[in-house]
Amino acid sequence: MNRTFFFSTLLVVFSSLFFGNCASPGFGPRGFLYTKTKIGIFGTGESSKRRATSCVHSVLGLVSFGDASLEFLKSRSKIQNVTETNWTTLSIFGIYANLCVEISGNE
């Protein structure tokens, strides 16, 4: 009975890790083992002098942290007029994932 419980528990843990995709960037296509994408969200085609990036992170889908809001990026970089916005995502084995927001613009 203990042996059956052990193998059942082991099966549930491995299934969750490999099939549950615990940590996910949430946007764009997802690879089973590895994901790295860049998605263009907004662009005016105008040239820009400044660029800023900020990320949010997730570990096992249990803990998430970071600030990638547009207001945070604008205040940190002193960008007033945003000319381009991109999202980049990274996910590794469903253990770690991040979503980064990159903005370009001028004062």
Contact map, one row per residue, 1 for C-alpha under 8 A:
11111000000000000000000000000000000000000000000000000000000000000000000000000000000000000000000000000000000
11111100000000000000000000000000000000000000000000000000000000000000000000000000000000000000000000000000000
11111110000000000000000000000000000000000000000000000000000000000000000000000000000000000000000000000000000
11111111000000000000000000000000000000000000000000000000000000000000000000000000000000000000000000000000000
11111111100000000000000000000000000000000000000000000000000000000000000000000000000000000000000000000000000
01111111110000000000000000000000000000000000000000000000000000000000000000000000000000000000000000000000000
00111111111000000000000000000000000000000000000000000000000000000000000000000000000000000000000000000000000
00011111111100000000000000000000000000000000000000000000000000000000000000000000000000000000000000000000000
00001111111110000000000000000000000000000000000000000000000000000000000000000000000000000000000000000000000
00000111111111000000000000000000000000000000000000000000000000000000000000000000000000000000000000000000000
00000011111111100000000000000000000000000000000000000000000000000000000000000000000000000000000000000000000
00000001111111110000000000000000000000000000000000000000000000000000000000000000000000000000000000000000000
00000000111111111000000000000000000000000000000000000000000000000000000000000000000000000000000000000000000
00000000011111111100000000000000000000000000000000000000000000000000000000000000000000000000000000000000000
00000000001111111111000000000000000000000000000000000000000000000000000000000000000000000000000000000000000
00000000000111111111110000000000000000000000000000000000000000000000000000000000000000000000000000000000000
00000000000011111111110000000000000000000000000000000000000000000000000000000000000000000000111000000000000
00000000000001111111100000000000000000000000000000000000000000000000000000000000000000000000110000000000000
00000000000000111111100000000000000000000000000000000000000000000000000000000000000000000000000000000000000
00000000000000111111110000000000000000000000000000000000000000000000000000000000000000000000010000000000000
00000000000000011111111100000001000000000000000000000000000000000000000000000000000000000000111000000000000
00000000000000011001111100000000000000000000000000000000000111000000000000000000000000000000011000000000000
00000000000000000000111110000000000000000000000000000000011111000000000000000000000000000010011110000000000
00000000000000000000111111000000000000000000000000000000010010000000000000000000000000000010010111000000000
00000000000000000000001111100000000000000000000000000000010000000000000000000000000000001110000011100000000
00000000000000000000000111110000000000000000000000000000000000000000000000000000000000000000000000000000000
00000000000000000000000011111000000000000000000000000000000000000000000000000000000000001000000000000000000
00000000000000000000000001111100000010100000000000000000000000000000000000000000000000000000000000000000000
00000000000000000000000000111110001010000000000000000000000000000000000000000000000000000000000000000000000
00000000000000000000000000011111011000000000000000000000000000000000000000000000000000000010000000000000000
00000000000000000000000000001111111000000000000000000000000000000000000000000000000000000000000000000000000
00000000000000000000100000000111111000000000000000000000000000000000000000000000000000000000110000000000000
00000000000000000000000000000011111000000000000000000000000000000000000000000000000000000011110000000000000
00000000000000000000000000000111111100000000000000000000000000000000000000000000000000000111100000000000000
00000000000000000000000000001111111110000000000000000000000000000000000000000000000000001111000000000000000
00000000000000000000000000000000011111000000000000000000000000000000000000000000000000011110000000000000000
00000000000000000000000000011000001111100000000000000000000000000000000000000000000000011100000000000000000
00000000000000000000000000000000000111110000000000000000000000000000000000000000000001111000000000000000000
00000000000000000000000000010000000011111000000000000000000000000000000000000000000001110000000000000000000
00000000000000000000000000000000000001111110000000000000000000000000000000000000000011100000000000000000000
00000000000000000000000000000000000000111110000000000000000000000000000000000000000111100000000000000000000
00000000000000000000000000000000000000011111000000000000000000000000000000000000001111000000000000000000000
00000000000000000000000000000000000000011111110000000000000000000000000000000000001110000000000000000000000
00000000000000000000000000000000000000000111110000000000000000000000000000000000001100000000000000000000000
00000000000000000000000000000000000000000011111000000000000000000000000000000000001100000000000000000000000
00000000000000000000000000000000000000000011111100000000000000000000000000000000001000000000000000000000000
00000000000000000000000000000000000000000000111110000000000000000000000000000000001000000000000000000000100
00000000000000000000000000000000000000000000011111100000000000000000000000000000001000000000000000000001110
00000000000000000000000000000000000000000000001111100000000000000000000000000000000000000000000000000001110
00000000000000000000000000000000000000000000000111110000000000000000000000001010000000000000000000000001111
00000000000000000000000000000000000000000000000111111000000000000000000000001000000000000000000000000111100
00000000000000000000000000000000000000000000000001111100000000000000000011011000000000000000000000000111000
00000000000000000000000000000000000000000000000000111110000000000001000010000000000000000000000000011110000
00000000000000000000000000000000000000000000000000011111000000000111000010000000000000000000000000011100000
00000000000000000000000000000000000000000000000000001111100000000111000000000000000000000000000001111000000
00000000000000000000000000000000000000000000000000000111110000011111000000000000000000000000000001110000000
00000000000000000000000000000000000000000000000000000011111000011100000000000000000000000000000111100000000
00000000000000000000001110000000000000000000000000000001111111111000000000000000000000000000000111000000000
00000000000000000000001000000000000000000000000000000000111111110000000000000000000000000000001110000000000
00000000000000000000011000000000000000000000000000000000011111100000000000000000000000000000011100000000000
00000000000000000000011100000000000000000000000000000000011111110000000000000000000000000000001000000000000
00000000000000000000011000000000000000000000000000000000011111110000000000000000000000000000000000000000000
00000000000000000000000000000000000000000000000000000000011111111000000000000000000000000000000000000000000
00000000000000000000000000000000000000000000000000000001111011111100000000000000000000000000000000000000000
00000000000000000000000000000000000000000000000000000001110000111110000000000000000000000000000000000000000
00000000000000000000000000000000000000000000000000000111100000011111000000000000000000000000000000000000000
00000000000000000000000000000000000000000000000000000111000000001111100100000000000000000000000000000000000
00000000000000000000000000000000000000000000000000001111000000000111110110000000000000000000000000011000000
00000000000000000000000000000000000000000000000000000000000000000011111110000000000000000000000000001000000
00000000000000000000000000000000000000000000000000000000000000000001111111000000000000000000000000000000000
00000000000000000000000000000000000000000000000000000000000000000000111111100000000000000000000000000000000
00000000000000000000000000000000000000000000000000000000000000000011111111110000000000000000000000000000000
00000000000000000000000000000000000000000000000000011100000000000001111111111010000000000000000000000010000
00000000000000000000000000000000000000000000000000010000000000000000011111111111000000000000000000000000000
00000000000000000000000000000000000000000000000000000000000000000000001111111110000000000000000000000000000
00000000000000000000000000000000000000000000000000010000000000000000000111111100000000000000000000000000000
00000000000000000000000000000000000000000000000001110000000000000000000011111110000000000000000000000000000
00000000000000000000000000000000000000000000000000000000000000000000000001111111000000000000000000000000001
00000000000000000000000000000000000000000000000001000000000000000000000011101111110000000000000000000001111
00000000000000000000000000000000000000000000000000000000000000000000000001000111110000000000000000000000111
00000000000000000000000000000000000000000000000000000000000000000000000000000011111000000000000000000000111
00000000000000000000000000000000000000000000000000000000000000000000000000000011111110000000000000000011110
00000000000000000000000000000000000000000111111100000000000000000000000000000000111110000000000000000011110
00000000000000000000000000000000000000001111100000000000000000000000000000000000011111000000000000000011100
00000000000000000000000000000000000000011110000000000000000000000000000000000000011111100000000000001111000
00000000000000000000000000000000000001111100000000000000000000000000000000000000000111110000000000001110000
00000000000000000000000000000000000001111000000000000000000000000000000000000000000011111000000000111100000
00000000000000000000000000000000000111100000000000000000000000000000000000000000000001111100000000111100000
00000000000000000000000010100000001111000000000000000000000000000000000000000000000000111110000011110000000
00000000000000000000000010000000011110000000000000000000000000000000000000000000000000011111000011100000000
00000000000000000000001110000100111100000000000000000000000000000000000000000000000000001111111111000000000
00000000000000000000000000000000111000000000000000000000000000000000000000000000000000000111111110000000000
00000000000000001100100000000001110000000000000000000000000000000000000000000000000000000011111100000000000
00000000000000001101111100000001100000000000000000000000000100000000000000000000000000000011111110000000000
00000000000000001000111000000000000000000000000000000000001110000000000000000000000000000011111110000000000
00000000000000000000001100000000000000000000000000000000111100000000000000000000000000000011111111000000000
00000000000000000000001110000000000000000000000000000000111000000000000000000000000000001111011111100000000
00000000000000000000000110000000000000000000000000000011110000000000000000000000000000001110000111110000000
00000000000000000000000010000000000000000000000000000011100000000000000000000000000000111100000011111000000
00000000000000000000000000000000000000000000000000001111000000000001000000000000000000111000000001111100000
00000000000000000000000000000000000000000000000000001110000000000001100000000000000011110000000000111110000
00000000000000000000000000000000000000000000000000111100000000000000000000000000000011110000000000011111000
00000000000000000000000000000000000000000000000000111000000000000000000010000000011111000000000000001111100
00000000000000000000000000000000000000000000000111110000000000000000000000000010011110000000000000000111110
00000000000000000000000000000000000000000000001111100000000000000000000000000011111100000000000000000011111
00000000000000000000000000000000000000000000000111000000000000000000000000000011111000000000000000000001111
00000000000000000000000000000000000000000000000001000000000000000000000000000111100000000000000000000000111
